[in-house]
């Protein structure tokens, strides 16, 4: 596994353009940046700032993957319903 970041035309776009369709992710990144600025202002050590950043990015990653999985599942259901309109969607009862 390489530690180098991939380069493609997509990576040349400003982050605001890339996150235009994901405003919640964009907002969360701004919140993380604000947290880091506050930690630095409050005199956090490098280790503390690093731990905060890692925790927040892990939470963001979890939320992004959850959203991705939900969208993927919905897309799969729509595709199955198109291929077999008489199919019944089974859902867990509440």
Secondary structure, DSSP 8 states (H G I E B T S, - for coil): ---S----GGGGS-HHHHTTT-HHHHHHHHHHHHHHHHHHHTT--HHHHHHHHHHHHHHHHHHHHHHHHHHHHHHHHHHHHHH-TT--------
